[in-house]
Amino acid sequence: MKMLKEFKEFAVKGSVIDLAVGVIIGGAFGKIVTSVVNDIIMPPIGRLLGAVDFKNLFIKLKPSDVTTLAEATKQGVPVIAIGQFINVIIEFLIIAFCVFLLVKGINMLKREQKKDEAEAAPTTKDCPYCYSSIPIQATRCGHCTSQLDKTEHVAGS
């Protein structure tokens, strides 16, 4: 019963939902990249290389009269699908580059946020006795030499 309750708390947390949304969007993005590679990038490259159709670029491991990868698959002819492999490598490189740009952007935003937080953090406080500005960690005022309680807060807060 306790484990079920813990799982429910885990599953309802925002981070799990965010992860699920990321996986769904990632799957859709993968399909887009596959289409970009197969339908936009590879045809011109194949044309430049002498009308090579990368979808049907394969090496037969057994003598056969098949001319397309679909025929080879249908007939059970063992092949090394070089064209498919090249397409998958290009897809991977595109997705890896996009993830790199995403992580780089997130890290840049985190650095800016930390910089803003560091600039916003107070470094001084006012002495409650003489109202002089003293370092925030001070336990004794450097102006009036009053002993400060460690729980003293910055004046005004």
Contact map, one row per residue, 1 for C-alpha under 8 A:
1111100000000000000000000000000000000000000000000000000000000000000000000000000000000000000000000000000000000000000000000000000000000000000000000000000000000
1111110000000000000000000000000000000000000000000000000000000000000000000000000000000000000000000000000000000000000000000000000000000000000000000000000000000
1111111000000000000000000000000000000000000000000000000000000000000000000000000000000000000000000000000000000000000000000000000000000000000000000000000000000
1111111100000000000000000000000000000000000000000000000000000000000000000000000000000000000000000000000000000000000000000000000000000000000000000000000000000
1111111110000000000000000000000000000000000000000000000000000000000000000000000000000000000000000000000000000000000000000000000000000000000000000000000000000
0111111111000000000000000000000000000000000000000000000000000000000000000000000000000000000000000000000000000000000000000000000000000000000000000000000000000
0011111111100000000000000000000000000000000000000000000000000000000000000000000000000000000000000000000000000000000000000000000000000000000000000000000000000
0001111111110000000000000000000000000000000000000000000000000000000000000000000000000000000000000000000000000000000000000000000000000000000000000000000000000
0000111111111000000000000000000000000000000000000000000000000000000000000000000000000000000000000000000000000000000000000000000000000000000000000000000000000
0000011111111001000000000000000000000000000000000000000000000000000000000000000000000000000000000000000000000000000000000000000000000000000000000000000000000
0000001111111001100000000000000000000000000000000000000000000000000000000000000000000000000000000000000000000000000000000000000000000000000000000000000000000
0000000111111101100000000000000000000000000000000000000000000000000000000000000000000000000000000000000000000000000000000000000000000000000000000000000000000
0000000011111111100000000000000000000000000000000000000000000000000000000000000000000000000000000000000000000000000000000000000000000000000000000000000000000
0000000000011111110000000000000000000000000000000000000000000000000000000000000000000000000000000000000000000000000000000000000000000000000000000000000000000
0000000000001111111000000000000000000000000000000000000000000000000000000000000000000000000000000000000000000000000000000000000000000000000000000000000000000
0000000001111111111100000000000000000000000000000000000000000000000000000000000000000000000000000000000000000000000000000000000000000000000000000000000000000
0000000000111111111110000000000000000000000000000000000000000000000000000000000000000000000000000000000000000000000000000000000000000000000000000000000000000
0000000000000111111111000000000000000000000000000000000000000000000000000000000000000000000000000000000000000000000000000000000000000000000000000000000000000
0000000000000011111111100000000000000000000000000000000000000000000000000000000000000000000000000000000000000000000000000000000000000000000000000000000000000
0000000000000001111111110000000000000000000000000000000000000000000000000000000000000000000000000000000000000000000000000000000000000000000000000000000000000
0000000000000000111111111000000000000000000000000000000000000000000000000000000000000000000000000000000000000000000000000000000000000000000000000000000000000
0000000000000000011111111100000000000000000000000000000000000000000000000000000000000000000000000000000000000000000000000000000000000000000000000000000000000
0000000000000000001111111110000000000000000000000000000000000000000000000000000000000000000000000000000000000000000000000000000000000000000000000000000000000
0000000000000000000111111111000000000000000000000000000000000000000000000000000000000000000000000000000000000000000000000000000000000000000000000000000000000
0000000000000000000011111111100000000000000000000000000000000000000000000000000000000000000000000000000000000000000000000000000000000000000000000000000000000
0000000000000000000001111111110000000000000000000000000000000000000000000000000000000000000000000000000000000000000000000000000000000000000000000000000000000
0000000000000000000000111111111000000000000000000000000000000000000000000000000000000000000000000000000000000000000000000000000000000000000000000000000000000
0000000000000000000000011111111100000000000000000000000000000000000000000000000000000000000000000000000000000000000000000000000000000000000000000000000000000
0000000000000000000000001111111110000000000000000000000000000000000000000000000000000000000000000000000000000000000000000000000000000000000000000000000000000
0000000000000000000000000111111111000000000000000000000000000000000000000000000000000000001000100000000000000000000000000000000000000000000000000000000000000
0000000000000000000000000011111111100000000000000000000000000000000000000000000000000000000000000000000000000000000000000000000000000000000000000000000000000
0000000000000000000000000001111111110000000000000000000000000000000000000000000000000000000000000000000000000000000000000000000000000000000000000000000000000
0000000000000000000000000000111111111000000000000000000000000000000000000000000000000000001001100000000000000000000000000000000000000000000000000000000000000
0000000000000000000000000000011111111100000000000000000000000000000000000000000000000011001000000000000000000000000000000000000000000000000000000000000000000
0000000000000000000000000000001111111111000000000000000000000000000000000000000000000000000000000000000000000000000000000000000000000000000000000000000000000
0000000000000000000000000000000111111111100000000000000000000000000000000000000000000000000000000000000000000000000000000000000000000000000000000000000000000
0000000000000000000000000000000011111111110000000000000000000000000000000000000000000010011000000000000000000000000000000000000000000000000000000000000000000
0000000000000000000000000000000001111111111000000000000000000000000000000000000000000010000000000000000000000000000000000000000000000000000000000000000000000
0000000000000000000000000000000000111111111000000000000000000000000000000000000000000000000000000000000000000000000000000000000000000000000000000000000000000
0000000000000000000000000000000000111111111100000000000000000000000000000000000000000000000000000000000000000000000000000000000000000000000000000000000000000
0000000000000000000000000000000000011111111110000000000000000000000000000000000000000000000000000000000000000000000000000000000000000000000000000000000000000
0000000000000000000000000000000000001111111111000000010000000000000000000000000000000010000000000000000000000000000000000000000000000000000000000000000000000
0000000000000000000000000000000000000111111111100000110000000000000000000000000000000000000000000000000000000000000000000000000000000000000000000000000000000
0000000000000000000000000000000000000001111111110000000000000000000000000000000000000000000000000000000000000000000000000000000000000000000000000000000000000
0000000000000000000000000000000000000000111111111000000000000000000000000000000000000000000000000000000000000000000000000000000000000000000000000000000000000
0000000000000000000000000000000000000000011111111111110000000000000000000000000000000000000000000000000000000000000000000000000000000000000000000000000000000
0000000000000000000000000000000000000000001111111111000000000000000000000000000000000000000000000000000000000000000000000000000000000000000000000000000000000
0000000000000000000000000000000000000000000111111110000000000000000000000000000000000000000000000000000000000000000000000000000000000000000000000000000000000
0000000000000000000000000000000000000000000011111111000000000000000000000000000000000000000000000000000000000000000000000000000000000000000000000000000000000
0000000000000000000000000000000000000000000001111111000000000000000000000000000000000000000000000000000000000000000000000000000000000000000000000000000000000
0000000000000000000000000000000000000000000001111111100000000000000000000000000000000000000000000000000000000000000000000000000000000000000000000000000000000
0000000000000000000000000000000000000000000001101111110010000000000000000000000000000000000000000000000000000000000000000000000000000000000000000000000000000
0000000000000000000000000000000000000000001001000011111110000000000000000000000000100000000000000000000000000000000000000000000000000000000000000000000000000
0000000000000000000000000000000000000000011001000001111110000000000000000000000001110110000000000000000000000000000000000000000000000000000000000000000000000
0000000000000000000000000000000000000000000000000000111110000000000010000000000000110000000000000000000000000000000000000000000000000000000000000000000000000
0000000000000000000000000000000000000000000000000000111111000000001110000000000010100000000000000000000000000000000000000000000000000000000000000000000000000
0000000000000000000000000000000000000000000000000001111111100000000010000000000011110000000000000000000000000000000000000000000000000000000000000000000000000
0000000000000000000000000000000000000000000000000000000111110000000010000000001111100000000000000000000000000000000000000000000000000000000000000000000000000
0000000000000000000000000000000000000000000000000000000011111000000000000000001111000000000000000000000000000000000000000000000000000000000000000000000000000
0000000000000000000000000000000000000000000000000000000001111111000000000000111100000000000000000000000000000000000000000000000000000000000000000000000000000
0000000000000000000000000000000000000000000000000000000000111110000000000000111100000000000000000000000000000000000000000000000000000000000000000000000000000
0000000000000000000000000000000000000000000000000000000000011111000000000000111000000000000000000000000000000000000000000000000000000000000000000000000000000
0000000000000000000000000000000000000000000000000000000000011111100000000000000000000000000000000000000000000000000000000000000000000000000000000000000000000
0000000000000000000000000000000000000000000000000000000000010111110000000000100000000000000000000000000000000000000000000000000000000000000000000000000000000
0000000000000000000000000000000000000000000000000000000000000011111000000000000000000000000000000000000000000000000000000000000000000000000000000000000000000
0000000000000000000000000000000000000000000000000000000000000001111110110000000000000000000000000000000000000000000000000000000000000000000000000000000000000
0000000000000000000000000000000000000000000000000000000100000000111110110000000000000000000000000000000000000000000000000000000000000000000000000000000000000
0000000000000000000000000000000000000000000000000000000100000000011111110000000000000000000000000000000000000000000000000000000000000000000000000000000000000
0000000000000000000000000000000000000000000000000000001111000000011111111000000010000000000000000000000000000000000000000000000000000000000000000000000000000
0000000000000000000000000000000000000000000000000000000000000000000111111100000000000000000000000000000000000000000000000000000000000000000000000000000000000
0000000000000000000000000000000000000000000000000000000000000000011111111110000000000000000000000000000000000000000000000000000000000000000000000000000000000
0000000000000000000000000000000000000000000000000000000000000000011111111111111000000000000000000000000000000000000000000000000000000000000000000000000000000
0000000000000000000000000000000000000000000000000000000000000000000011111111110000000000000000000000000000000000000000000000000000000000000000000000000000000
0000000000000000000000000000000000000000000000000000000000000000000001111111100000000000000000000000000000000000000000000000000000000000000000000000000000000
0000000000000000000000000000000000000000000000000000000000000000000000111111100000000000000000000000000000000000000000000000000000000000000000000000000000000
0000000000000000000000000000000000000000000000000000000000000000000000011111110000000000000000000000000000000000000000000000000000000000000000000000000000000
0000000000000000000000000000000000000000000000000000000000011101000000011111111000000000000000000000000000000000000000000000000000000000000000000000000000000
0000000000000000000000000000000000000000000000000000000000011100000000011001111100000000000000000000000000000000000000000000000000000000000000000000000000000
0000000000000000000000000000000000000000000000000000000001111100000000010000111110000000000000000000000000000000000000000000000000000000000000000000000000000
0000000000000000000000000000000000000000000000000000000001111000000000000000011111000000000000000000000000000000000000000000000000000000000000000000000000000
0000000000000000000000000000000000000000000000000000000111100000000010000000001111111000000000000000000000000000000000000000000000000000000000000000000000000
0000000000000000000000000000000000000000000000000000010011100000000000000000000111111100000000000000000000000000000000000000000000000000000000000000000000000
0000000000000000000000000000000000000000000000000000111111000000000000000000000011111110000000000000000000000000000000000000000000000000000000000000000000000
0000000000000000000000000000000000000000000000000000011010000000000000000000000011111111000000000000000000000000000000000000000000000000000000000000000000000
0000000000000000000000000000000000000000000000000000000000000000000000000000000011111111100000000000000000000000000000000000000000000000000000000000000000000
0000000000000000000000000000000000000000000000000000010000000000000000000000000001111111110000000000000000000000000000000000000000000000000000000000000000000
0000000000000000000000000000000001001100010000000000010000000000000000000000000000111111111000000000000000000000000000000000000000000000000000000000000000000
0000000000000000000000000000000001000000000000000000000000000000000000000000000000011111111100000000000000000000000000000000000000000000000000000000000000000
0000000000000000000000000000000000000000000000000000000000000000000000000000000000001111111110000000000000000000000000000000000000000000000000000000000000000
0000000000000000000000000000000000001000000000000000000000000000000000000000000000000111111111000000000000000000000000000000000000000000000000000000000000000
0000000000000000000000000000010011001000000000000000000000000000000000000000000000000011111111100000000000000000000000000000000000000000000000000000000000000
0000000000000000000000000000000000000000000000000000000000000000000000000000000000000001111111110000000000000000000000000000000000000000000000000000000000000
0000000000000000000000000000000000000000000000000000000000000000000000000000000000000000111111111000000000000000000000000000000000000000000000000000000000000
0000000000000000000000000000000010000000000000000000000000000000000000000000000000000000011111111100000000000000000000000000000000000000000000000000000000000
0000000000000000000000000000010010000000000000000000000000000000000000000000000000000000001111111110000000000000000000000000000000000000000000000000000000000
0000000000000000000000000000000000000000000000000000000000000000000000000000000000000000000111111111000000000000000000000000000000000000000000000000000000000
0000000000000000000000000000000000000000000000000000000000000000000000000000000000000000000011111111100000000000000000000000000000000000000000000000000000000
0000000000000000000000000000000000000000000000000000000000000000000000000000000000000000000001111111110000000000000000000000000000000000000000000000000000000
0000000000000000000000000000000000000000000000000000000000000000000000000000000000000000000000111111111000000000000000000000000000000000000000000000000000000
0000000000000000000000000000000000000000000000000000000000000000000000000000000000000000000000011111111100000000000000000000000000000000000000000000000000000
0000000000000000000000000000000000000000000000000000000000000000000000000000000000000000000000001111111110000000000000000000000000000000000000000000000000000
0000000000000000000000000000000000000000000000000000000000000000000000000000000000000000000000000111111111000000000000000000000000000000000000000000000000000
0000000000000000000000000000000000000000000000000000000000000000000000000000000000000000000000000011111111100000000000000000000000000000000000000000000000000
0000000000000000000000000000000000000000000000000000000000000000000000000000000000000000000000000001111111110000000000000000000000000000000000000000000000000
0000000000000000000000000000000000000000000000000000000000000000000000000000000000000000000000000000111111111000000000000000000000000000000000000000000000000
0000000000000000000000000000000000000000000000000000000000000000000000000000000000000000000000000000011111111100000000000000000000000000000000000000000000000
0000000000000000000000000000000000000000000000000000000000000000000000000000000000000000000000000000001111111110000000000000000000000000000000000000000000000
0000000000000000000000000000000000000000000000000000000000000000000000000000000000000000000000000000000111111111000000000000000000000000000000000000000000000
0000000000000000000000000000000000000000000000000000000000000000000000000000000000000000000000000000000011111111100000000000000000000000000000000000000000000
0000000000000000000000000000000000000000000000000000000000000000000000000000000000000000000000000000000001111111110000000000000000000000000000000000000000000
0000000000000000000000000000000000000000000000000000000000000000000000000000000000000000000000000000000000111111111000000000000000000000000000000000000000000
0000000000000000000000000000000000000000000000000000000000000000000000000000000000000000000000000000000000011111111100000000000000000000000000000000000000000
0000000000000000000000000000000000000000000000000000000000000000000000000000000000000000000000000000000000001111111110000000000000000000000000000000000000000
0000000000000000000000000000000000000000000000000000000000000000000000000000000000000000000000000000000000000111111111000000000000000000000000000000000000000
0000000000000000000000000000000000000000000000000000000000000000000000000000000000000000000000000000000000000011111111100000000000000000000000000000000000000
0000000000000000000000000000000000000000000000000000000000000000000000000000000000000000000000000000000000000001111111110000000000000000000000000000000000000
0000000000000000000000000000000000000000000000000000000000000000000000000000000000000000000000000000000000000000111111111000000000000000000000000000000000000
0000000000000000000000000000000000000000000000000000000000000000000000000000000000000000000000000000000000000000011111111000000000000000000000000000000000000
0000000000000000000000000000000000000000000000000000000000000000000000000000000000000000000000000000000000000000001111111100000000000000000000000000000000000
0000000000000000000000000000000000000000000000000000000000000000000000000000000000000000000000000000000000000000000111111100000000000000000000000000000000000
0000000000000000000000000000000000000000000000000000000000000000000000000000000000000000000000000000000000000000000011111110000000000000000000000000000000000
0000000000000000000000000000000000000000000000000000000000000000000000000000000000000000000000000000000000000000000000111111100000000001000000000000000000000
0000000000000000000000000000000000000000000000000000000000000000000000000000000000000000000000000000000000000000000000001111100000000011000000000000000000000
0000000000000000000000000000000000000000000000000000000000000000000000000000000000000000000000000000000000000000000000000111110000001111000000000000000001000
0000000000000000000000000000000000000000000000000000000000000000000000000000000000000000000000000000000000000000000000000111111000001111000000000000000011100
0000000000000000000000000000000000000000000000000000000000000000000000000000000000000000000000000000000000000000000000000001111100111100000000000000000001100
0000000000000000000000000000000000000000000000000000000000000000000000000000000000000000000000000000000000000000000000000000111111111100000010000001000000100
0000000000000000000000000000000000000000000000000000000000000000000000000000000000000000000000000000000000000000000000000000011111100000000000000000000000100
0000000000000000000000000000000000000000000000000000000000000000000000000000000000000000000000000000000000000000000000000000001111100000000000010100000000000
0000000000000000000000000000000000000000000000000000000000000000000000000000000000000000000000000000000000000000000000000000001111110000000000110000000000000
0000000000000000000000000000000000000000000000000000000000000000000000000000000000000000000000000000000000000000000000000000011111111000000000000000000000000
0000000000000000000000000000000000000000000000000000000000000000000000000000000000000000000000000000000000000000000000000000011001111100000000100000000000000
0000000000000000000000000000000000000000000000000000000000000000000000000000000000000000000000000000000000000000000000000001111000111110000000000000000000000
0000000000000000000000000000000000000000000000000000000000000000000000000000000000000000000000000000000000000000000000000001111000011111010011000000000000000
0000000000000000000000000000000000000000000000000000000000000000000000000000000000000000000000000000000000000000000000000011100000001111110000000000000000000
0000000000000000000000000000000000000000000000000000000000000000000000000000000000000000000000000000000000000000000000000111100000000111110000000000000001000
0000000000000000000000000000000000000000000000000000000000000000000000000000000000000000000000000000000000000000000000000000000000000011111000000000000000000
0000000000000000000000000000000000000000000000000000000000000000000000000000000000000000000000000000000000000000000000000000000000000111111110000001000000000
0000000000000000000000000000000000000000000000000000000000000000000000000000000000000000000000000000000000000000000000000000000000000000111110000011110000000
0000000000000000000000000000000000000000000000000000000000000000000000000000000000000000000000000000000000000000000000000000000000000000011111001111000000000
0000000000000000000000000000000000000000000000000000000000000000000000000000000000000000000000000000000000000000000000000000001000000100011111111111000000000
0000000000000000000000000000000000000000000000000000000000000000000000000000000000000000000000000000000000000000000000000000000000000100000111111000000000000
0000000000000000000000000000000000000000000000000000000000000000000000000000000000000000000000000000000000000000000000000000000001010000000011111000000000000
0000000000000000000000000000000000000000000000000000000000000000000000000000000000000000000000000000000000000000000000000000000011000000000011111100000000000
0000000000000000000000000000000000000000000000000000000000000000000000000000000000000000000000000000000000000000000000000000000000000000000111111110000000000
0000000000000000000000000000000000000000000000000000000000000000000000000000000000000000000000000000000000000000000000000000000010000000000110011111000000000
0000000000000000000000000000000000000000000000000000000000000000000000000000000000000000000000000000000000000000000000000000000000000000001110001111100000000
0000000000000000000000000000000000000000000000000000000000000000000000000000000000000000000000000000000000000000000000000000001000000000011110000111110100000
0000000000000000000000000000000000000000000000000000000000000000000000000000000000000000000000000000000000000000000000000000000000000000001000000011111100000
0000000000000000000000000000000000000000000000000000000000000000000000000000000000000000000000000000000000000000000000000000000000000000001000000001111100000
0000000000000000000000000000000000000000000000000000000000000000000000000000000000000000000000000000000000000000000000000000000000000000000000000000111110000
0000000000000000000000000000000000000000000000000000000000000000000000000000000000000000000000000000000000000000000000000000000000000000000000000001111111000
0000000000000000000000000000000000000000000000000000000000000000000000000000000000000000000000000000000000000000000000000000100000000000000000000000001111101
0000000000000000000000000000000000000000000000000000000000000000000000000000000000000000000000000000000000000000000000000001110000000001000000000000000111111
0000000000000000000000000000000000000000000000000000000000000000000000000000000000000000000000000000000000000000000000000000111100000000000000000000000011111
0000000000000000000000000000000000000000000000000000000000000000000000000000000000000000000000000000000000000000000000000000000000000000000000000000000001111
0000000000000000000000000000000000000000000000000000000000000000000000000000000000000000000000000000000000000000000000000000000000000000000000000000000011111
